[in-house]
């Protein structure tokens, strides 16, 4: 039986919900509870922090990309836990215009599907009783998304807190915590969100401080009591096909964006994961039947990657006879060159002709529906794939054959089609800018 849960959300991004989530995860763990974290939406970075705070792997849920059966299967990660804490993305009801598999990608979809009430984090700086009007509007927007209570963030003074609490009382909304301003618990950010967890040697100290901070200013007993049982649903989703029996997986600070549910799918089908580090100049295990380069931050490590001749030559040799695929950062690494933000071009592996640049930054963000133009080992025959794209690279050249027809969530075509190239020895190299989430069960 899965644990009772809450979804932690907010009216908008930047309100402090990640810090609150981490503090709650660490505080409940310090009390001896097993807490299962989840993340709503296509995010790689927050879940790594969740996992460090909870001591359990955080799992992504996405209503645009995932079917009901898939979501039900992922909820099973909470088996054996005492409490579920899921972190939302953006604002509570923010999503795309057109629905996907089970919703439009909004955090509210996950809360409703799983039966988790919402714990609302409000940045109350610059307002007082008006914060209650915002919370009351969110509480009444969807009848199937109940509000468990609110946590006030960035409270300026006891008087400020009293005024906000008065407004909440008038609106009939319970206040379950009030956090004063404290810059020391803020986590450093980068253009895709937080700096990666593995890059912070002081992470455990930050988590301990966040736990102490949240425990001192929130009613943990009331928060736990507000959780509701996770809704049980039939598990019907088929796992994503493994790309091979033995998968050489690039895994280090430059290549770390891998969804846990995909790795779990691959392992469930008997695949063996063989990690290697390009930054350490390692090569794919020669026993591997396929190589997968995930996304990450190759632009931050471009000079080092360019200097790793053992990795580059080893991957070129591997690709002659076996499939190699790259996602986003992995795709850029498979290309001919990457221009860093300072305008310096760094030679990449050269298995594809792709040239990308961070000197001409442009944000590419959104869901993607891809219909492969040729068979792929990890794609159902004739099917479509659902994924998400988020990067700042500009394509300077993309000369190889397109890998797929790609559209955004509105059905409009996008230029980032991915690339594919056949090798003389029978291997095939491919890459996409979108990160694969799930097979499309609904083709719309």
Secondary structure, DSSP 8 states (H G I E B T S, - for coil): ---EEEEEEESSTTSSHHHHHHHHHHHHHHTT--EEEEEESS-SHHHHHHHHHHSS--EEE-TTT--HHHHHHHHGGGTT-SEEEEE--SSTT---SS--SSSSS-HHHHHHHHT-EEEEEEE-TT-STHHHHHHHHHHHH-TTS-EEEEEEEEE--HHHHHHHHHHHHHHT--EEEEEE--GGG---EETTEE--GGG-TTHHHHHHHHHHHHHHHB-HHHHHHH-EE-------------S-SEEEEE-BTTB-B--HHHHHHHHHTT-EEEEE-GGGT----TT-SEEEE-BS-GGGSHHHHHH-HHHHHHHHHHHTTSEEEEETHHHHHHSSEEE-TTS-EEE---SS--EEESSS---EEEEEEEEESS--TTS-TT--EEEEEEE--EEEE--SEE-EEEE-TTS-B-S---EEEE-TTS-EEEEESSEEEEE-SS--
